[in-house]
Amino acid sequence: MGLYSSKQLSNQVSQSESFRALAMKESSEHGETSKAPLSRGVSKGLSVLDLILRFIAIIGTLASAIAMGTTNETLPFFTQFIRFKAQYSDLPTLTFFVVANSIVCAYLILSLPLSIVHIIRSRAKFSRLLLIFLDAAMLALVTAGASAAAAIVYLAHKGNVRANWLAICQQFDSFCERISGSLIGSFGAMVVLILLILLSAIALARR
């Protein structure tokens, strides 16, 4: 009788342990399934933010390229036949600035469909890696163009006495205002591209 009751007690203990293990497994699976929609929602939110930032960068680079590419000013000197003219194409550095911003703007426009795909398919991996590399390349290009143009703008405002370079902004004030303002959109695009790279890295890290 005592042996039978001990066996029955051990069976009940083993059954209770198996029920407890089963309950813990079900609760863990339920927790994982409840976290899955939340993770997808965060990834989708990052993809939507990526798309918005790309539109902002497009506006910045396009505005910079147009502002610099349409910059010129003519000053009359003594007579109408003798004039001084300043335009962006006189300086190769400013021409490179226009080309660099145009290339980055075109790339950002072409990357929009891929960014939309990431909203639909938030778990895409290869395309995000591709965007990280391309965004980094475009960041390097726009940084080079903006930095070189900023150096020329500084010389136009301040000049360089040792190199005998005169500051021209006292005469060509409208020209200097346009080339200085065109840098704003380009440097803003640099910041946006950095954020895009970080967003793609975060999205990949969440996988």
Backbone as numpy.savetxt, mean C-alpha at the origin, in Angstrom:
# Nx Ny Nz CAx CAy CAz Cx Cy Cz
-20.34 -61.04 45.32 -21.17 -59.84 45.32 -20.31 -58.60 45.32
-19.30 -58.60 46.18 -18.40 -57.46 46.24 -17.60 -57.31 44.96
-17.17 -58.46 44.38 -16.41 -58.42 43.12 -17.27 -57.87 41.99
-18.56 -58.28 41.98 -19.47 -57.82 40.93 -19.71 -56.32 41.04
-19.88 -55.83 42.26 -20.14 -54.40 42.45 -18.92 -53.57 42.08
-17.71 -54.08 42.35 -16.50 -53.33 41.98 -16.34 -53.26 40.48
-16.68 -54.38 39.78 -16.63 -54.36 38.32 -17.64 -53.37 37.75
-18.85 -53.38 38.34 -19.88 -52.47 37.86 -19.47 -51.02 38.09
-18.83 -50.76 39.23 -18.37 -49.40 39.52 -17.29 -48.96 38.55
-16.38 -49.88 38.22 -15.30 -49.53 37.29 -15.86 -49.27 35.89
-16.89 -50.04 35.50 -17.52 -49.81 34.19 -18.18 -48.44 34.14
-18.86 -48.08 35.24 -19.51 -46.77 35.29 -18.49 -45.64 35.22
-17.33 -45.85 35.90 -16.29 -44.82 35.87 -15.73 -44.66 34.46
-15.49 -45.80 33.80 -14.94 -45.74 32.44 -15.94 -45.11 31.48
-17.24 -45.42 31.67 -18.26 -44.82 30.82 -18.34 -43.31 31.03
-18.26 -42.89 32.29 -18.32 -41.46 32.58 -17.11 -40.73 31.99
-15.93 -41.39 32.04 -14.74 -40.77 31.46 -14.86 -40.66 29.94
-15.42 -41.68 29.31 -15.59 -41.63 27.86 -16.60 -40.56 27.48
-17.68 -40.41 28.26 -18.67 -39.36 28.01 -18.04 -37.98 28.16
-17.18 -37.85 29.19 -16.52 -36.56 29.43 -15.58 -36.21 28.28
-14.83 -37.22 27.80 -13.92 -36.98 26.68 -14.68 -36.61 25.42
-15.83 -37.30 25.21 -16.65 -37.00 24.04 -17.22 -35.59 24.12
-17.63 -35.19 25.32 -18.19 -33.84 25.50 -17.12 -32.77 25.26
-15.91 -33.04 25.75 -14.83 -32.08 25.54 -14.47 -31.96 24.07
-14.50 -33.08 23.36 -14.20 -33.06 21.93 -15.24 -32.28 21.17
-16.53 -32.50 21.52 -17.60 -31.78 20.84 -17.52 -30.29 21.12
-17.19 -29.93 22.36 -17.10 -28.50 22.69 -15.94 -27.83 21.96
-14.80 -28.56 21.85 -13.66 -27.99 21.13 -13.98 -27.83 19.65
-14.68 -28.83 19.06 -15.07 -28.72 17.66 -16.05 -27.58 17.46
-16.95 -27.40 18.41 -17.90 -26.30 18.31 -17.19 -24.95 18.40
-16.17 -24.89 19.26 -15.40 -23.65 19.38 -14.63 -23.33 18.11
-14.07 -24.37 17.47 -13.34 -24.15 16.23 -14.27 -23.70 15.12
-15.46 -24.31 15.05 -16.41 -23.91 14.01 -16.94 -22.51 14.24
-17.05 -22.10 15.50 -17.52 -20.75 15.78 -16.45 -19.71 15.48
-15.16 -20.10 15.61 -14.08 -19.17 15.32 -13.85 -19.04 13.82
-14.23 -20.06 13.03 -13.97 -20.03 11.59 -14.68 -18.87 10.90
-16.01 -18.64 11.12 -16.63 -17.49 10.48 -16.01 -16.17 10.90
-15.59 -16.06 12.16 -14.95 -14.83 12.63 -13.64 -14.59 11.91
-12.86 -15.65 11.72 -11.59 -15.51 11.01 -11.82 -15.11 9.56
-12.84 -15.70 8.92 -13.15 -15.32 7.54 -13.60 -13.87 7.46
-14.36 -13.43 8.45 -14.82 -12.05 8.46 -13.68 -11.06 8.58
-12.69 -11.38 9.43 -11.53 -10.50 9.58 -10.73 -10.47 8.27
-10.53 -11.63 7.64 -9.79 -11.68 6.39 -10.50 -10.90 5.29
-11.82 -11.00 5.27 -12.59 -10.24 4.27 -12.49 -8.75 4.53
-12.51 -8.36 5.82 -12.36 -6.95 6.16 -11.00 -6.40 5.72
-9.94 -7.20 5.90 -8.61 -6.79 5.45 -8.57 -6.64 3.94
-9.27 -7.52 3.23 -9.29 -7.44 1.76 -10.03 -6.20 1.29
-11.13 -5.86 1.96 -11.87 -4.64 1.60 -11.01 -3.40 1.85
-10.31 -3.39 2.98 -9.42 -2.26 3.27 -8.29 -2.18 2.25
-7.79 -3.32 1.80 -6.77 -3.36 0.76 -7.28 -2.69 -0.52
-8.51 -2.99 -0.90 -9.08 -2.41 -2.11 -9.23 -0.90 -1.98
-9.69 -0.44 -0.82 -9.87 1.00 -0.60 -8.53 1.73 -0.67
-7.51 1.15 -0.04 -6.18 1.78 -0.04 -5.60 1.83 -1.45
-5.89 0.85 -2.27 -5.39 0.87 -3.65 -6.02 2.01 -4.43
-7.30 2.26 -4.20 -7.94 3.40 -4.86 -7.30 4.71 -4.41
-6.99 4.82 -3.13 -6.35 6.04 -2.62 -4.97 6.23 -3.25
-4.20 5.15 -3.35 -2.87 5.24 -3.96 -2.97 5.59 -5.44
-3.98 5.09 -6.12 -4.18 5.44 -7.54 -4.41 6.93 -7.69
-5.27 7.48 -6.84 -5.55 8.92 -6.90 -4.28 9.73 -6.62
-3.49 9.30 -5.63 -2.28 10.04 -5.27 -1.24 10.04 -6.39
-0.95 8.86 -6.94 0.06 8.78 -8.00 -0.41 9.45 -9.29
-1.69 9.31 -9.60 -2.22 9.95 -10.81 -2.17 11.48 -10.68
-2.57 11.98 -9.51 -2.54 13.43 -9.30 -1.11 13.96 -9.35
-0.16 13.22 -8.79 1.24 13.66 -8.81 1.78 13.69 -10.24
1.49 12.65 -11.01 1.98 12.60 -12.38 1.39 13.73 -13.23
0.09 13.99 -13.06 -0.56 15.05 -13.84 -0.05 16.42 -13.42
0.06 16.63 -12.10 0.51 17.93 -11.60 1.93 18.24 -12.08
2.82 17.25 -12.03 4.19 17.48 -12.47 4.28 17.57 -13.99
3.53 16.72 -14.68 3.61 16.68 -16.14 3.03 17.89 -16.83
2.21 18.65 -16.15 1.62 19.86 -16.75 2.22 21.14 -16.18
3.36 21.02 -15.53 3.98 22.18 -14.89 4.91 22.90 -15.86
4.63 24.17 -16.09 5.53 25.03 -16.85 5.17 26.48 -16.57
6.14 27.33 -16.70 5.93 28.76 -16.47 6.88 29.54 -17.36
6.34 30.59 -17.98 7.13 31.45 -18.87 7.17 32.86 -18.32
8.36 33.43 -18.27 8.55 34.79 -17.77 9.01 35.69 -18.92
8.33 36.83 -19.15 8.80 37.77 -20.17 10.06 38.48 -19.68
10.97 38.76 -20.61 12.23 39.43 -20.24 12.53 40.49 -21.29
12.43 41.73 -20.88 12.66 42.89 -21.73 11.62 43.00 -22.85
11.58 42.04 -23.74 10.63 42.11 -24.86 9.88 40.79 -24.94
8.87 40.76 -25.77 8.09 39.53 -25.94 8.85 38.46 -26.71
9.95 38.85 -27.33 10.73 37.88 -28.11 11.77 37.16 -27.26
12.10 37.72 -26.12 13.08 37.10 -25.24 12.37 36.71 -23.95
12.28 35.43 -23.70 11.55 34.93 -22.53 12.32 33.79 -21.88
12.07 33.66 -20.57 12.58 32.52 -19.83 11.42 31.56 -19.57
11.68 30.29 -19.79 10.64 29.27 -19.60 11.17 28.14 -18.75
10.37 27.69 -17.81 10.72 26.55 -16.96 9.63 25.50 -17.09
10.03 24.26 -17.35 9.08 23.15 -17.41 9.75 21.89 -16.90
8.91 20.92 -16.53 9.44 19.74 -15.85 10.41 18.95 -16.73
10.18 18.95 -18.05 11.02 18.16 -18.95 12.43 18.71 -19.08
12.68 19.91 -18.55 14.04 20.45 -18.57 14.96 19.68 -17.62
14.37 19.01 -16.65 15.15 18.28 -15.65 14.82 16.78 -15.75
15.79 15.93 -16.07 15.52 14.49 -16.18 14.97 13.88 -14.90
15.35 14.44 -13.76 14.86 13.90 -12.49 13.36 14.04 -12.38
12.82 15.19 -12.80 11.38 15.40 -12.74 10.67 14.54 -13.79
11.33 14.32 -14.91 10.75 13.41 -15.92 10.67 11.99 -15.37
11.71 11.56 -14.67 11.68 10.24 -14.03 10.57 10.17 -12.99
10.33 11.26 -12.28 9.25 11.30 -11.30 7.90 11.04 -11.97
7.66 11.69 -13.11 6.40 11.50 -13.83 6.26 10.06 -14.32
7.34 9.52 -14.88 7.31 8.15 -15.39 7.08 7.15 -14.26
7.77 7.33 -13.14 7.64 6.41 -12.01 6.22 6.41 -11.46
5.64 7.58 -11.28 4.27 7.64 -10.76 3.26 7.09 -11.75
3.51 7.27 -13.04 2.61 6.72 -14.05 2.65 5.19 -14.05
3.85 4.63 -13.91 3.99 3.16 -13.86 3.30 2.60 -12.63
3.52 3.22 -11.48 2.90 2.74 -10.24 1.38 2.85 -10.32
0.90 3.96 -10.89 -0.55 4.13 -11.03 -1.15 3.05 -11.93
-0.48 2.76 -13.05 -0.96 1.71 -13.96 -0.96 0.35 -13.26
0.09 0.07 -12.50 0.15 -1.20 -11.77 -1.01 -1.31 -10.77
-1.26 -0.25 -10.03 -2.33 -0.29 -9.03 -3.68 -0.52 -9.67
-3.90 0.07 -10.84 -5.16 -0.16 -11.55 -5.28 -1.63 -11.96
-4.18 -2.20 -12.47 -4.19 -3.60 -12.89 -4.33 -4.56 -11.71
-3.95 -4.12 -10.51 -4.03 -4.99 -9.34 -5.42 -4.99 -8.69
-6.30 -4.11 -9.14 -7.64 -4.04 -8.54 -8.43 -5.34 -8.69
-8.45 -5.97 -9.89 -9.19 -7.25 -9.98 -8.69 -8.31 -9.00
-7.38 -8.37 -8.81 -6.83 -9.35 -7.87 -7.24 -9.02 -6.44
-7.32 -7.75 -6.12 -7.76 -7.35 -4.79 -9.24 -7.71 -4.58
-10.04 -7.60 -5.64 -11.46 -7.98 -5.55 -11.60 -9.48 -5.36
-10.73 -10.25 -6.03 -10.74 -11.71 -5.87 -10.47 -12.08 -4.41
-9.60 -11.34 -3.74 -9.29 -11.64 -2.34 -10.49 -11.38 -1.43
-11.37 -10.48 -1.83 -12.59 -10.28 -1.04 -13.50 -11.50 -1.16
-13.56 -12.06 -2.36 -14.42 -13.22 -2.59 -13.78 -14.49 -2.02
-12.48 -14.64 -2.26 -11.75 -15.81 -1.77 -10.72 -15.32 -0.76
-11.14 -15.22 0.47 -10.28 -14.64 1.50 -9.11 -15.54 1.88
-9.15 -16.82 1.52 -8.08 -17.76 1.90 -7.04 -17.93 0.80
-7.08 -17.07 -0.24 -6.08 -17.16 -1.31 -4.69 -16.85 -0.75
-3.72 -17.62 -1.18 -2.37 -17.49 -0.63 -1.36 -17.04 -1.68
-1.30 -17.72 -2.82 -0.30 -17.42 -3.83 -0.45 -16.00 -4.37
-1.69 -15.60 -4.62 -1.92 -14.26 -5.17 -1.53 -13.17 -4.17
-1.70 -13.44 -2.89 -1.28 -12.46 -1.87 0.25 -12.34 -1.84
0.93 -13.48 -1.95 2.39 -13.44 -2.01 2.87 -12.66 -3.23
2.17 -12.86 -4.36 2.54 -12.13 -5.57 2.36 -10.63 -5.39
1.26 -10.24 -4.74 1.01 -8.81 -4.51 2.05 -8.20 -3.57
2.49 -8.97 -2.59 3.52 -8.45 -1.67 4.79 -8.11 -2.44
5.24 -9.01 -3.31 6.46 -8.75 -4.07 6.29 -7.57 -5.03
5.15 -7.53 -5.72 4.92 -6.45 -6.68 4.72 -5.11 -5.97
4.01 -5.12 -4.85 3.85 -3.88 -4.08 5.18 -3.36 -3.57
6.04 -4.28 -3.15 7.38 -3.88 -2.68 8.19 -3.26 -3.81
8.09 -3.84 -5.02 8.81 -3.29 -6.17 8.29 -1.90 -6.52
6.97 -1.73 -6.50 6.39 -0.42 -6.80 6.71 0.60 -5.70
6.81 0.13 -4.47 7.21 1.02 -3.38 8.62 1.55 -3.60
9.52 0.67 -4.02 10.89 1.10 -4.30 10.93 2.10 -5.45
10.11 1.87 -6.47 10.10 2.77 -7.63 9.57 4.15 -7.27
8.44 4.20 -6.58 7.86 5.50 -6.24 8.72 6.23 -5.20
9.38 5.49 -4.34 10.28 6.12 -3.37 11.47 6.76 -4.07
12.03 6.08 -5.06 13.16 6.63 -5.81 12.75 7.89 -6.56
11.59 7.85 -7.21 11.13 9.02 -7.95 10.83 10.20 -7.05
10.13 9.95 -5.95 9.76 11.04 -5.04 10.99 11.63 -4.34
11.93 10.78 -3.96 13.12 11.27 -3.27 13.99 12.11 -4.20
14.16 11.66 -5.43 14.95 12.42 -6.40 14.29 13.76 -6.71
12.98 13.75 -6.88 12.26 14.99 -7.16 12.31 15.94 -5.97
12.25 15.39 -4.76 12.32 16.24 -3.57 13.66 16.96 -3.49
14.74 16.31 -3.90 16.05 16.95 -3.90 16.10 18.12 -4.88
15.51 17.95 -6.05 15.46 19.03 -7.03 14.59 20.18 -6.54
13.48 19.85 -5.91 12.61 20.90 -5.37 13.33 21.70 -4.29
14.10 21.01 -3.48 14.88 21.70 -2.44 15.88 22.66 -3.08
16.57 22.21 -4.11 17.53 23.07 -4.79 16.84 24.25 -5.46
15.65 24.03 -5.99 14.91 25.13 -6.62 14.53 26.19 -5.60
14.25 25.76 -4.37 13.87 26.72 -3.33 15.09 27.36 -2.67
16.11 26.57 -2.39 17.25 27.05 -1.60 18.50 27.33 -2.44
18.66 26.63 -3.54 19.88 26.76 -4.32 21.07 26.11 -3.63
22.24 26.27 -4.23 23.48 25.75 -3.66 24.61 26.71 -4.02
25.09 27.43 -3.03 26.10 28.46 -3.27 27.41 27.84 -3.73
27.81 26.73 -3.14 29.08 26.10 -3.50 29.09 25.60 -4.94
27.96 25.06 -5.37 27.88 24.58 -6.76 27.46 25.68 -7.73
27.23 26.88 -7.20 26.81 28.03 -8.01 25.46 27.77 -8.67
24.58 27.08 -7.96 23.22 26.86 -8.42 22.31 27.87 -7.74
21.63 28.66 -8.53 20.78 29.71 -7.99 19.39 29.18 -7.69
18.77 29.72 -6.66 17.38 29.39 -6.36 16.48 30.10 -7.37
15.63 29.34 -8.04 14.80 29.92 -9.11 13.37 30.19 -8.65
13.04 29.81 -7.42 11.65 29.93 -6.99 11.22 31.38 -6.76
12.17 32.29 -6.61 11.79 33.70 -6.48 11.25 34.24 -7.80
11.72 33.69 -8.91 11.23 34.11 -10.21 10.07 33.22 -10.69
10.29 31.91 -10.60 9.29 30.96 -11.08 8.49 30.42 -9.88
7.72 31.29 -9.25 7.00 30.88 -8.05 5.88 29.90 -8.35
5.17 30.10 -9.44 4.08 29.17 -9.80 4.63 27.79 -10.15
5.76 27.77 -10.85 6.39 26.51 -11.20 6.80 25.74 -9.95
7.40 26.45 -9.00 7.85 25.79 -7.76 6.68 25.31 -6.91
5.59 26.05 -6.91 4.42 25.62 -6.15 3.85 24.33 -6.72
3.83 24.23 -8.03 3.28 23.01 -8.65 4.16 21.80 -8.41
5.46 21.95 -8.57 6.32 20.78 -8.38 6.40 20.39 -6.90
6.26 21.37 -6.02 6.26 21.04 -4.59 4.98 20.32 -4.21
3.85 20.79 -4.73 2.57 20.15 -4.42 2.45 18.75 -5.00
3.11 18.51 -6.13 3.02 17.18 -6.75 3.68 16.10 -5.90
4.58 16.51 -5.01 5.25 15.52 -4.16 4.31 14.94 -3.10
3.25 15.67 -2.75 2.37 15.22 -1.66 1.71 13.90 -2.01
1.14 13.82 -3.21 0.46 12.59 -3.61 1.42 11.42 -3.72
2.65 11.67 -4.17 3.62 10.59 -4.32 4.06 10.05 -2.97
4.35 10.94 -2.02 4.75 10.48 -0.69 3.56 9.81 0.03
2.35 10.30 -0.23 1.18 9.63 0.32 1.02 8.22 -0.22
1.30 8.04 -1.53 1.25 6.70 -2.12 2.29 5.78 -1.51
3.44 6.33 -1.14 4.46 5.52 -0.46 3.92 4.94 0.84
3.27 5.78 1.63 2.70 5.32 2.91 1.63 4.26 2.67
0.79 4.47 1.66 -0.28 3.52 1.37 0.30 2.18 0.92
1.34 2.19 0.12 1.95 0.94 -0.32 2.56 0.17 0.85
3.14 0.89 1.79 3.64 0.22 3.00 2.50 -0.45 3.75
1.37 0.24 3.87 0.21 -0.35 4.55 -0.32 -1.55 3.79
-0.30 -1.49 2.46 -0.78 -2.63 1.66 0.09 -3.86 1.88
1.40 -3.67 1.95 2.30 -4.79 2.22 2.03 -5.39 3.59
1.82 -4.52 4.58 1.53 -5.00 5.94 0.20 -5.75 5.99
-0.81 -5.26 5.29 -2.11 -5.93 5.27 -1.99 -7.33 4.66
-1.27 -7.43 3.55 -1.10 -8.74 2.92 -0.34 -9.69 3.84
0.66 -9.17 4.53 1.43 -10.01 5.47 0.56 -10.48 6.62
-0.29 -9.60 7.14 -1.19 -9.97 8.23 -2.18 -11.02 7.78
-2.73 -10.85 6.57 -3.69 -11.82 6.03 -3.05 -13.19 5.87
-1.79 -13.23 5.42 -1.10 -14.52 5.30 -0.77 -15.13 6.66
-0.45 -14.28 7.62 -0.11 -14.79 8.96 -1.31 -15.38 9.67
-2.51 -14.96 9.31 -3.72 -15.47 9.95 -4.13 -16.84 9.44
-3.50 -17.28 8.37 -3.86 -18.60 7.80 -3.34 -19.72 8.70
